[in-house]
Protein backbone atom coordinates (compact mmCIF):
# COMPACT_ATOMS: atom_id res chain seq x y z
CA UNK A 1 0.00 0.00 0.00
CA UNK A 2 2.83 2.42 0.98
CA UNK A 3 4.52 1.81 -2.33
CA UNK A 4 1.30 2.46 -4.25
CA UNK A 5 0.85 5.80 -2.49
CA UNK A 6 4.45 6.77 -3.31
CA UNK A 7 4.02 5.68 -6.93
CA UNK A 8 0.75 7.63 -7.16
CA UNK A 9 2.35 10.80 -5.74
CA UNK A 10 5.26 10.44 -8.16
CA UNK A 11 2.90 9.94 -11.12
CA UNK A 12 0.67 12.92 -10.25
CA UNK A 13 3.55 15.31 -9.60
CA UNK A 14 5.40 14.13 -12.71
CA UNK A 15 2.30 14.71 -14.82
CA UNK A 16 1.50 18.10 -13.23
CA UNK A 17 5.06 19.39 -13.65
CA UNK A 18 5.14 18.16 -17.25
CA UNK A 19 1.78 19.78 -18.09
CA UNK A 20 2.46 23.13 -16.39
CA UNK A 21 5.61 23.56 -18.52
CA UNK A 22 3.38 24.26 -21.53
CA UNK A 23 0.93 26.55 -19.75
CA UNK A 24 1.12 30.27 -19.00
CA UNK A 25 -2.13 30.24 -17.01
CA UNK A 26 -1.73 32.01 -13.62
CA UNK A 27 -2.93 28.87 -11.80
CA UNK A 28 -0.25 26.76 -13.51
CA UNK A 29 2.41 29.37 -12.68
CA UNK A 30 1.26 29.50 -9.07
CA UNK A 31 1.33 25.69 -8.73
CA UNK A 32 4.80 25.65 -10.26
CA UNK A 33 6.08 28.29 -7.83
CA UNK A 34 4.59 26.50 -4.82
CA UNK A 35 6.10 23.14 -5.83
CA UNK A 36 9.50 24.77 -6.38
CA UNK A 37 9.36 26.25 -2.89
CA UNK A 38 8.54 22.83 -1.40
CA UNK A 39 11.40 21.35 -3.43
CA UNK A 40 13.85 23.71 -1.71
CA UNK A 41 12.42 22.90 1.72
CA UNK A 42 12.67 19.15 1.07
CA UNK A 43 16.26 19.65 -0.15
CA UNK A 44 17.14 21.35 3.14
CA UNK A 45 15.89 18.26 5.00
CA UNK A 46 18.00 15.96 2.82
CA UNK A 47 21.04 17.98 3.91
CA UNK A 48 20.08 17.23 7.50
CA UNK A 49 19.97 13.51 6.69
CA UNK A 50 23.47 13.81 5.22
CA UNK A 51 24.82 15.57 8.30
CA UNK A 52 23.33 12.97 10.65
CA UNK A 53 24.80 10.19 8.51
CA UNK A 54 28.31 11.75 8.54
CA UNK A 55 28.03 12.29 12.30
CA UNK A 56 26.95 8.70 13.03
CA UNK A 57 29.56 7.21 10.73
CA UNK A 58 32.37 9.20 12.35
CA UNK A 59 31.24 8.38 15.88
CA UNK A 60 31.24 4.65 15.06
CA UNK A 61 34.74 4.88 13.54
CA UNK A 62 36.05 6.85 16.56
CA UNK A 63 34.75 4.13 18.89
CA UNK A 64 36.65 1.58 16.79
CA UNK A 65 39.78 3.73 17.08
CA UNK A 66 40.16 4.37 13.34
CA UNK A 67 41.78 7.71 12.37
CA UNK A 68 40.54 9.09 15.65
CA UNK A 69 42.23 12.51 15.49
CA UNK A 70 41.06 13.26 11.92
CA UNK A 71 37.53 12.20 12.69
CA UNK A 72 37.44 14.32 15.83
CA UNK A 73 38.47 17.35 13.76
CA UNK A 74 35.67 16.52 11.28
CA UNK A 75 33.14 16.32 14.10
CA UNK A 76 34.42 19.51 15.69
CA UNK A 77 33.89 21.35 12.40
CA UNK A 78 30.50 19.73 11.91
CA UNK A 79 29.36 20.94 15.34
CA UNK A 80 31.15 24.31 15.43
CA UNK A 81 29.87 25.71 12.15
CA UNK A 82 26.11 25.31 12.85
CA UNK A 83 26.81 26.54 16.39
CA UNK A 84 28.41 29.76 15.07
CA UNK A 85 25.67 30.15 12.47
CA UNK A 86 22.85 29.73 14.99
CA UNK A 87 24.29 32.22 17.47
CA UNK A 88 25.64 34.99 15.21
CA UNK A 89 24.07 34.21 11.84
CA UNK A 90 25.75 33.62 8.49
CA UNK A 91 26.06 37.16 7.15
CA UNK A 92 29.38 38.73 6.20
CA UNK A 93 31.61 39.85 9.14
CA UNK A 94 30.08 37.24 11.47
CA UNK A 95 32.22 34.51 13.12
CA UNK A 96 30.75 31.87 10.77
CA UNK A 97 32.01 33.78 7.74
CA UNK A 98 35.31 34.57 9.44
CA UNK A 99 35.94 30.84 9.78
CA UNK A 100 34.91 30.34 6.15
CA UNK A 101 37.08 33.14 4.77
CA UNK A 102 40.13 32.57 6.95
CA UNK A 103 40.18 28.82 7.46
CA UNK A 104 38.03 26.93 4.98
CA UNK A 105 38.71 28.99 1.84
CA UNK A 106 42.53 29.07 2.20
CA UNK A 107 42.59 25.35 3.03
CA UNK A 108 40.50 24.49 -0.02
CA UNK A 109 42.62 26.68 -2.29
CA UNK A 110 45.76 25.06 -0.88
CA UNK A 111 44.51 21.54 -1.52
CA UNK A 112 43.41 22.55 -5.04
CA UNK A 113 46.80 24.16 -5.71
CA UNK A 114 48.53 20.90 -4.85
CA UNK A 115 46.99 19.47 -8.02
CA UNK A 116 49.53 21.42 -10.06
CA UNK A 117 52.36 19.50 -8.38
CA UNK A 118 50.70 16.13 -8.91
CA UNK A 119 49.95 16.96 -12.55
CA UNK A 120 53.60 17.92 -13.05
CA UNK A 121 54.77 14.66 -11.53
CA UNK A 122 52.21 12.56 -13.41
CA UNK A 123 53.04 14.22 -16.73
CA UNK A 124 56.68 13.22 -16.32
CA UNK A 125 56.00 9.65 -15.27
CA UNK A 126 52.83 8.66 -17.13
CA UNK A 127 52.26 10.72 -20.24
CA UNK A 128 54.03 8.54 -22.82
CA UNK A 129 53.51 8.23 -26.60
CA UNK A 130 53.34 4.43 -26.39
CA UNK A 131 50.97 4.06 -29.36
CA UNK A 132 49.59 6.18 -32.20
CA UNK A 133 46.36 7.13 -30.31
CA UNK A 134 48.45 7.99 -27.23
CA UNK A 135 50.74 10.14 -29.41
CA UNK A 136 47.71 11.98 -30.87
CA UNK A 137 46.35 12.56 -27.37
CA UNK A 138 49.73 13.79 -26.20
CA UNK A 139 50.12 16.17 -29.12
CA UNK A 140 46.60 17.57 -28.64
CA UNK A 141 47.27 18.11 -24.94
CA UNK A 142 50.52 19.94 -25.66
CA UNK A 143 48.82 22.20 -28.24
CA UNK A 144 45.97 23.04 -25.85
CA UNK A 145 48.43 23.69 -23.02
CA UNK A 146 50.50 26.02 -25.18
CA UNK A 147 47.43 27.79 -26.53
CA UNK A 148 46.24 28.55 -22.99
CA UNK A 149 49.61 30.02 -22.07
CA UNK A 150 50.93 33.42 -23.07
CA UNK A 151 53.72 32.08 -25.28
CA UNK A 152 51.75 29.80 -27.60
CA UNK A 153 51.36 32.35 -30.38
CA UNK A 154 55.04 33.32 -30.11
CA UNK A 155 56.11 29.77 -30.79
CA UNK A 156 53.58 29.23 -33.57
CA UNK A 157 51.37 32.15 -34.70
CA UNK A 158 48.42 29.89 -35.60
CA UNK A 159 48.51 28.09 -32.24
CA UNK A 160 45.15 29.48 -31.09
CA UNK A 161 43.46 28.52 -34.39
CA UNK A 162 44.82 24.96 -34.17
CA UNK A 163 43.71 24.67 -30.52
CA UNK A 164 40.26 26.03 -31.41
CA UNK A 165 39.99 23.46 -34.21
CA UNK A 166 40.73 20.67 -31.71
CA UNK A 167 38.12 22.09 -29.32
CA UNK A 168 35.46 22.75 -31.93
CA UNK A 169 35.66 19.55 -33.97
CA UNK A 170 37.09 16.36 -32.37
CA UNK A 171 36.44 17.45 -28.78
CA UNK A 172 33.02 18.98 -29.37
CA UNK A 173 31.73 16.05 -31.47
CA UNK A 174 32.64 13.63 -28.67
CA UNK A 175 31.10 15.96 -26.10
CA UNK A 176 27.91 16.31 -28.11
CA UNK A 177 27.57 12.55 -28.47
CA UNK A 178 27.87 12.21 -24.69
CA UNK A 179 25.39 15.04 -24.06
CA UNK A 180 22.80 13.60 -26.45
CA UNK A 181 23.25 10.21 -24.80
CA UNK A 182 22.77 11.73 -21.35
CA UNK A 183 19.70 13.63 -22.56
CA UNK A 184 18.02 10.58 -24.04
CA UNK A 185 18.93 8.51 -20.98
CA UNK A 186 17.48 11.14 -18.63
CA UNK A 187 14.30 11.32 -20.70
CA UNK A 188 13.68 7.59 -20.71
CA UNK A 189 14.59 7.19 -17.03
CA UNK A 190 12.23 10.05 -16.10
CA UNK A 191 9.41 8.46 -18.11
CA UNK A 192 10.05 5.11 -16.47
CA UNK A 193 10.00 6.68 -12.98
CA UNK A 194 6.83 8.71 -13.65
CA UNK A 195 5.02 5.70 -15.12
CA UNK A 196 6.11 3.47 -12.24
CA UNK A 197 8.17 1.10 -14.40
CA UNK A 198 11.42 2.08 -12.68
CA UNK A 199 11.00 1.45 -8.95
CA UNK A 200 14.54 1.20 -7.60
CA UNK A 201 14.07 4.60 -5.88
CA UNK A 202 11.48 2.86 -3.68
CA UNK A 203 14.05 0.33 -2.56
CA UNK A 204 13.78 -2.12 -5.49
CA UNK A 205 11.41 -5.04 -6.01
CA UNK A 206 8.04 -5.05 -7.77
CA UNK B 1 68.35 12.79 1.12
CA UNK B 2 68.07 9.07 0.31
CA UNK B 3 64.30 9.24 0.50
CA UNK B 4 64.00 11.96 -2.13
CA UNK B 5 62.38 10.50 -5.24
CA UNK B 6 62.03 11.83 -8.79
CA UNK B 7 58.57 13.21 -8.03
CA UNK B 8 59.97 15.29 -5.18
CA UNK B 9 62.42 16.93 -7.60
CA UNK B 10 59.57 17.65 -10.02
CA UNK B 11 57.60 19.26 -7.16
CA UNK B 12 60.59 21.34 -6.16
CA UNK B 13 61.26 22.35 -9.79
CA UNK B 14 57.71 23.62 -10.22
CA UNK B 15 57.86 25.54 -6.95
CA UNK B 16 61.19 27.18 -7.85
CA UNK B 17 60.11 28.03 -11.42
CA UNK B 18 56.87 29.70 -10.36
CA UNK B 19 58.54 31.40 -7.38
CA UNK B 20 61.26 32.92 -9.58
CA UNK B 21 58.85 34.03 -12.28
CA UNK B 22 56.62 35.78 -9.77
CA UNK B 23 59.61 37.86 -8.65
CA UNK B 24 60.08 39.44 -12.08
CA UNK B 25 57.78 42.02 -13.56
CA UNK B 26 57.01 40.98 -17.13
CA UNK B 27 54.31 42.44 -19.34
CA UNK B 28 52.64 39.71 -21.36
CA UNK B 29 51.20 40.35 -24.78
CA UNK B 30 48.01 38.30 -24.80
CA UNK B 31 45.81 38.51 -27.90
CA UNK B 32 42.09 38.82 -27.16
CA UNK B 33 40.05 35.79 -28.21
CA UNK B 34 36.76 36.04 -30.09
CA UNK B 35 34.77 34.65 -27.12
CA UNK B 36 36.12 37.21 -24.66
CA UNK B 37 35.55 39.98 -27.20
CA UNK B 38 31.93 38.82 -27.68
CA UNK B 39 31.21 39.00 -23.96
CA UNK B 40 32.89 42.38 -23.66
CA UNK B 41 30.92 43.72 -26.66
CA UNK B 42 27.65 42.46 -25.19
CA UNK B 43 28.12 44.16 -21.81
CA UNK B 44 29.51 47.23 -23.54
CA UNK B 45 26.56 47.54 -25.93
CA UNK B 46 23.84 47.38 -23.26
CA UNK B 47 22.27 50.75 -22.45
CA UNK B 48 23.46 52.23 -19.12
CA UNK B 49 21.20 51.18 -16.26
CA UNK B 50 20.50 47.70 -17.68
CA UNK B 51 19.94 45.08 -15.01
CA UNK B 52 22.40 42.17 -15.01
CA UNK B 53 22.23 39.20 -12.67
CA UNK B 54 25.62 37.86 -11.60
CA UNK B 55 25.50 34.40 -10.07
CA UNK B 56 28.49 33.23 -8.04
CA UNK B 57 28.28 29.50 -8.70
CA UNK B 58 31.65 28.38 -7.44
CA UNK B 59 33.50 27.03 -4.46
CA UNK B 60 36.37 28.52 -2.50
CA UNK B 61 38.93 26.10 -3.94
CA UNK B 62 38.95 27.78 -7.36
CA UNK B 63 39.19 31.32 -5.99
CA UNK B 64 42.62 32.20 -7.48
CA UNK B 65 41.24 31.53 -10.96
CA UNK B 66 37.66 32.68 -10.43
CA UNK B 67 38.34 35.94 -8.61
CA UNK B 68 40.04 37.77 -11.53
CA UNK B 69 37.21 36.64 -13.84
CA UNK B 70 34.55 37.92 -11.46
CA UNK B 71 36.42 41.17 -10.95
CA UNK B 72 36.80 42.03 -14.65
CA UNK B 73 33.13 41.37 -15.33
CA UNK B 74 31.95 43.40 -12.33
CA UNK B 75 34.32 46.27 -13.10
CA UNK B 76 33.18 46.44 -16.69
CA UNK B 77 29.50 46.31 -15.71
CA UNK B 78 29.85 48.99 -13.03
CA UNK B 79 31.98 51.18 -15.31
CA UNK B 80 29.21 51.07 -17.93
CA UNK B 81 26.64 52.10 -15.34
CA UNK B 82 24.72 48.83 -15.30
CA UNK B 83 22.75 47.78 -12.25
CA UNK B 84 23.70 44.42 -10.78
CA UNK B 85 21.83 41.77 -8.81
CA UNK B 86 24.13 39.27 -7.12
CA UNK B 87 23.09 35.76 -6.18
CA UNK B 88 24.92 32.56 -5.24
CA UNK B 89 23.72 29.07 -6.03
CA UNK B 90 26.61 27.35 -4.26
CA UNK B 91 26.91 28.18 -0.58
CA UNK B 92 30.66 28.82 -0.73
CA UNK B 93 30.25 31.46 -3.42
CA UNK B 94 27.94 33.54 -1.22
CA UNK B 95 30.34 35.63 0.80
CA UNK B 96 32.96 35.63 -1.97
CA UNK B 97 30.44 37.18 -4.35
CA UNK B 98 29.31 39.66 -1.72
CA UNK B 99 32.88 40.83 -1.06
CA UNK B 100 33.65 41.16 -4.78
CA UNK B 101 30.52 43.22 -5.42
CA UNK B 102 31.16 45.41 -2.39
CA UNK B 103 34.76 46.03 -3.45
CA UNK B 104 34.07 46.83 -7.11
CA UNK B 105 30.99 48.94 -6.29
CA UNK B 106 33.09 51.04 -3.90
CA UNK B 107 35.73 51.56 -6.61
CA UNK B 108 33.12 53.06 -8.92
CA UNK B 109 31.15 54.86 -6.21
CA UNK B 110 28.06 52.71 -6.72
CA UNK B 111 25.39 52.66 -4.07
CA UNK B 112 23.83 49.58 -2.51
CA UNK B 113 20.13 49.35 -3.30
CA UNK B 114 20.33 51.80 -6.20
CA UNK B 115 23.09 50.33 -8.34
CA UNK B 116 23.50 46.86 -6.93
CA UNK B 117 21.86 44.46 -4.53
CA UNK B 118 23.16 41.15 -3.24
CA UNK B 119 20.42 38.59 -2.68
CA UNK B 120 22.68 35.84 -1.36
CA UNK B 121 22.38 32.07 -1.44
CA UNK B 122 19.49 29.79 -2.29
CA UNK B 123 19.83 26.01 -1.88
CA UNK B 124 18.97 23.51 -4.62
CA UNK B 125 20.12 25.39 -7.69
CA UNK B 126 17.66 23.89 -10.20
CA UNK B 127 14.68 24.83 -8.03
CA UNK B 128 16.20 28.28 -7.41
CA UNK B 129 16.75 28.96 -11.14
CA UNK B 130 13.22 27.83 -12.01
CA UNK B 131 11.74 29.72 -9.09
CA UNK B 132 13.40 33.00 -10.09
CA UNK B 133 11.88 32.55 -13.54
CA UNK B 134 8.47 32.74 -11.88
CA UNK B 135 9.23 35.37 -9.26
CA UNK B 136 12.52 36.68 -7.92
CA UNK B 137 10.90 38.39 -4.88
CA UNK B 138 9.21 35.12 -3.88
CA UNK B 139 12.49 33.26 -4.25
CA UNK B 140 14.45 35.91 -2.36
CA UNK B 141 12.01 37.79 -0.08
CA UNK B 142 15.06 39.43 1.55
CA UNK B 143 18.53 40.43 0.44
CA UNK B 144 21.70 38.90 1.85
CA UNK B 145 21.65 41.30 4.79
CA UNK B 146 18.05 40.47 5.68
CA UNK B 147 16.32 43.57 4.35
CA UNK B 148 13.03 43.20 2.47
CA UNK B 149 13.16 42.97 -1.33
CA UNK B 150 10.65 45.80 -1.87
CA UNK B 151 12.88 48.22 0.04
CA UNK B 152 15.35 48.60 -2.83
CA UNK B 153 14.79 50.97 -5.73
CA UNK B 154 16.72 48.71 -8.06
CA UNK B 155 14.47 45.72 -7.38
CA UNK B 156 11.16 47.55 -7.60
CA UNK B 157 10.85 46.87 -11.32
CA UNK B 158 12.47 43.44 -11.27
CA UNK B 159 10.05 40.57 -10.94
CA UNK B 160 11.59 37.78 -13.02
CA UNK B 161 14.05 37.12 -15.85
CA UNK B 162 11.98 39.28 -18.22
CA UNK B 163 13.36 42.28 -16.36
CA UNK B 164 16.97 41.13 -16.51
CA UNK B 165 19.19 41.75 -19.58
CA UNK B 166 21.29 38.64 -18.92
CA UNK B 167 22.55 36.23 -16.29
CA UNK B 168 26.31 35.93 -15.91
CA UNK B 169 27.22 32.73 -14.12
CA UNK B 170 30.70 32.81 -12.59
CA UNK B 171 31.42 29.15 -12.19
CA UNK B 172 34.03 26.48 -11.59
CA UNK B 173 31.78 23.55 -12.44
CA UNK B 174 28.87 22.57 -14.60
CA UNK B 175 26.22 24.60 -12.76
CA UNK B 176 25.91 26.99 -15.70
CA UNK B 177 24.39 24.08 -17.63
CA UNK B 178 21.33 24.42 -15.39
CA UNK B 179 21.14 28.14 -16.09
CA UNK B 180 20.89 27.29 -19.79
CA UNK B 181 18.61 24.29 -19.43
CA UNK B 182 16.17 25.89 -17.00
CA UNK B 183 16.73 29.66 -17.10
CA UNK B 184 17.52 29.87 -20.81
CA UNK B 185 15.34 27.14 -22.32
CA UNK B 186 12.36 27.63 -20.03
CA UNK B 187 12.32 31.38 -19.42
CA UNK B 188 14.42 32.67 -22.30
CA UNK B 189 17.01 34.50 -20.22
CA UNK B 190 20.32 35.14 -21.96
CA UNK B 191 23.17 33.25 -20.28
CA UNK B 192 26.83 34.30 -20.25
CA UNK B 193 29.56 32.78 -18.17
CA UNK B 194 32.96 33.34 -16.63
CA UNK B 195 34.49 29.95 -15.88
CA UNK B 196 37.64 28.07 -14.99
CA UNK B 197 39.67 26.97 -18.01
CA UNK B 198 39.05 23.30 -17.23
CA UNK B 199 35.31 23.75 -17.88
CA UNK B 200 35.59 25.28 -21.36
CA UNK B 201 35.19 22.09 -23.40
CA UNK B 202 32.06 21.25 -21.38
CA UNK B 203 30.43 24.46 -22.58
CA UNK B 204 31.77 24.63 -26.15
CA UNK B 205 28.68 22.81 -27.55
CA UNK B 206 26.37 25.29 -25.82
CA UNK B 207 28.26 28.29 -27.20
CA UNK B 208 28.25 26.78 -30.69
CA UNK B 209 24.48 26.17 -30.51
CA UNK B 210 23.82 29.69 -29.18
CA UNK B 211 22.38 28.42 -25.88
CA UNK B 212 25.21 30.25 -24.15
CA UNK B 213 25.88 33.73 -25.50
CA UNK B 214 29.58 33.91 -24.70
CA UNK B 215 32.16 33.01 -22.09
CA UNK B 216 35.34 34.22 -20.46
CA UNK B 217 37.58 31.25 -19.79
CA UNK B 218 40.17 30.94 -17.07
CA UNK B 219 43.02 33.24 -16.16
CA UNK B 220 43.73 33.79 -19.83
CA UNK B 221 40.17 35.01 -20.37
CA UNK B 222 40.54 37.34 -17.38
CA UNK B 223 43.86 38.64 -18.72
CA UNK B 224 42.27 39.24 -22.14
CA UNK B 225 39.36 41.07 -20.53
CA UNK B 226 41.81 43.15 -18.48
CA UNK B 227 43.27 44.44 -21.72
CA UNK B 228 39.82 45.33 -23.02
CA UNK B 229 38.80 47.30 -19.93
CA UNK B 230 42.33 48.58 -19.36
CA UNK B 231 42.35 47.66 -15.67
CA UNK B 232 44.57 45.13 -13.93
CA UNK B 233 42.88 42.63 -11.65
CA UNK B 234 45.56 39.96 -11.37
CA UNK B 235 44.65 37.94 -14.44
CA UNK B 236 47.84 38.81 -16.29
CA UNK B 237 49.95 38.14 -13.21
CA UNK B 238 48.22 34.81 -12.81
CA UNK B 239 48.84 34.07 -16.47
CA UNK B 240 52.55 34.46 -15.86
CA UNK B 241 52.46 31.73 -13.21
CA UNK B 242 50.16 29.60 -15.35
CA UNK B 243 52.35 29.96 -18.45
CA UNK B 244 55.40 28.96 -16.43
CA UNK B 245 53.60 25.92 -15.03
CA UNK B 246 52.40 24.95 -18.53
CA UNK B 247 55.91 25.24 -19.99
CA UNK B 248 57.30 23.26 -17.07
CA UNK B 249 54.75 20.48 -17.62
CA UNK B 250 55.48 20.45 -21.37
CA UNK B 251 59.21 20.19 -20.65
CA UNK B 252 58.56 17.28 -18.26
CA UNK B 253 56.38 15.49 -20.82
CA UNK B 254 59.05 15.87 -23.49
CA UNK B 255 61.80 14.77 -21.09
CA UNK B 256 59.76 11.78 -19.95
CA UNK B 257 59.17 10.71 -23.54
CA UNK B 258 62.82 11.19 -24.44
CA UNK B 259 63.85 8.89 -21.60
CA UNK B 260 61.14 6.41 -22.60
CA UNK B 261 62.20 6.23 -26.27
CA UNK B 262 65.88 6.00 -25.43
CA UNK B 263 65.32 3.13 -23.01
CA UNK B 264 63.06 1.41 -25.56
CA UNK B 265 65.75 1.69 -28.23
CA UNK B 266 68.32 0.29 -25.81
CA UNK B 267 66.05 -2.64 -24.98
CA UNK B 268 65.53 -3.39 -28.68
CA UNK B 269 69.24 -3.25 -29.51
CA UNK B 270 70.14 -5.44 -26.53
Interface residues (C-beta under 8 A of the other chain):
Chain A: X21 X29 X32 X33 X36 X37 X39 X40 X43 X44 X47 X90 X91 X92 X97 X100 X101 X104 X105 X108 X109 X111 X112 X113 X116 X117 X119 X120 X121 X123 X124 X125 X126 X127 X128 X129 X130 X138 X141 X142 X145 X146 X148 X149 X150 X151 X153 X160 X167 X168 X171 X172 X175 X176 X179
Chain B: X6 X7 X10 X11 X13 X14 X15 X28 X29 X30 X31 X33 X59 X60 X61 X62 X63 X64 X92 X94 X95 X96 X98 X99 X122 X123 X124 X127 X128 X130 X131 X134 X135 X138 X144 X145 X146 X186 X197 X200 X201 X202 X204 X205 X208 X218 X220 X223 X239 X240 X242 X243 X245 X246 X247 X248 X249 X250 X252 X253 X255 X256 X257 X260
